[in-house]
Amino acid sequence: MGVAHTLSRRFFWSDNILWKNDITERQVTIFLSGKDSIVNAPLVYAYLRDGAEEGQQKVKHFEPPVDGGRLNVVFCDNLDHGQIFDLTIWRMRLLDEVLAQARVRENER
């Protein structure tokens, strides 16, 4: 009830959208689930790849060259929305990415 109530009554996509140009000034890692039932991950992938054809480059990890490698996208082919938290191997990958970003920010100080 809590999630359904929040999503239907208090969550508005227009208030929570991040466009690519909103994040280009920061080091960002995005995890996409290839079989996401809520978000069209292949379309988001194409958007982040500057409009590249969907599925043009089926890789697990890439850094688009347009922003100097500051945008890191991890594409999880066979996962559905939120399953990254269900599987130990993906949870550890996510944790590794978060810790790596924290170390980079600490070294920048």
Buried (B, 14 or more C-beta within 10 A) or exposed (E): EEEEEEEEEEEEEEEEEEEBEEBEEEBBBBBBBBEBEEEEBBEBBBBBBEEEEBEEEEEEEBEBEEBEEBBBBBBBEEBBEEBBEEEEEBEEBBEEBEEEBEEEEEEEE
